[in-house]
Amino acid sequence: MALCWLLVHIFLLSSSSSSAHNDFFTSIGHMTELLSTEEELVSSLKDYITAEESKLQQLKRWADRLDLLSSVALQDPEGFLGHPVNAFKLMKRLNTEWKELESLVLSDMSDAFISNFTIQRQHFPNDDDQTGAAKALTRLLDTYQLDTNTMSTGALPGSSSHRGALTADDCYDLGKVAYSEADYYHTELWMLQALRQLDEGETSGSVDAVTVLDYLSYSVYQQGALEPALGFTRRLLELDPTHQRAKGNLKYFEFQLDKQKGEEGGRRRETRGRPPDYLPERKKYEQLCRGEGLKMTPRRRSRLFCRYHDNDRHPKYVIGPVKQEDEWDRPHIVRYHDIVTDAEIEKVKELATPRLRRATISNPVTGVLETAHYRISKSAWLGAFEHPVVDRINQRIQDVTGLDVTTAEELQVANYGVGGQYEPHYDFGRKDEPDAFEELGTGNRIATWLLYMSDVPAGGATVFTDVGAAIWPKKGSAVFWYNLYPSGEGDYRTRHAACPVLVGNKWVSNKWIHERGQEFRRRCGLQETD
């Protein structure tokens, strides 16, 4: 009874914790804190179990002793009670000791655990986090052209260790998330995987083949596939002949198939496949994320070089120049290798982690701040005054690029979450955004400095969708490009995106450098695209 009450109490506490929503799934850095929380809860739960076991042992010893005493006494009740000591002890047991036993039975060993749980529950993820993580797994399937079995077994590219596997219950839950979004294509994929695992003998405590087949038949029907829908329905009825909805569906599907055969054109058009929001740019973006579709010819590639860069004999780099590599020619994108140390990276992460927040945008209709669903990450801003390391990195950016960073935005640090990505975008303000950065009073974003603060085993590339460039993260390196032509016009070739992280934890920081202060550092051109 005490255990049932404990589980009910935990459920109620978990349900009430949804108000403390922190978008955990959008930052792997923040999710690591959940592991510590869970470890502490497991330790507390073990203490509770030990206390309950100790209590049960006391009760068992009491019951065994009384069972032995009763068996002797009941052989000759009058003779037994004829002994005054036995009579006294019976009175004492029933008046005192059984009350003590009652107190022991009613004692609650869960108080310490519930108290700790109540404290920790404010840090729990909620339904939105679980849904966000579920959508991330589906996004990874699409972007990297994985099958559900690969995801279910955890055999992902780059995942040599820490492999996690999905149960049939997990696959079913992923299918339900897709179903709730009317995404019947992915509902079918995940439900088929759940059914496959159940057919292979996996046991489940919450879902059976009948339930999965019910979802499958409807999801394929919604995609116009009547024959598969009929097949799933027939199999469902073999398992559960009394299933009322399946009986109705069977008649309906058979009627529709007969109707199709009698009509000109025959079959109902199937629409199975990716959802309709699969736009051409999205296709190109996903190809680049997989390392496909790069457009640079060998002739162009031969003109890319590596060099030691001293920024026109800058005093700091004459003796110790930095390593510069051409990543792309048009637009010119360069990478600076070993531009920061591991110690500097760790300090920046330490400063940023407590302040990581989900990116928000203003709803153009309501004006209310909403989470930016096209960016699955959390970010924080660090000023040069906050720590010498931040100031030193800012100064290094200025020395290496030759641009004035005093008018630049603060250093933005970002940590990506489960399947973390940033969809295609421009860094500069376009002509249809005349008020972009107006409040800063420093002009448009002339250039971008993107620093990779971690290696990423799989995924996480920075891709330029208009030109076909893909740049892969390398810890300690930074890539740099101009967003504007010397004339001040925007360079639309710089449209770029951050690919979903397939395996690993991606940390980056970026510096957006503005026009003001660059008048004599990068002179204007006479042509619009100069």
Disulfide bonds with the S-S distance in Angstrom:
Cys289-Cys499 1.99
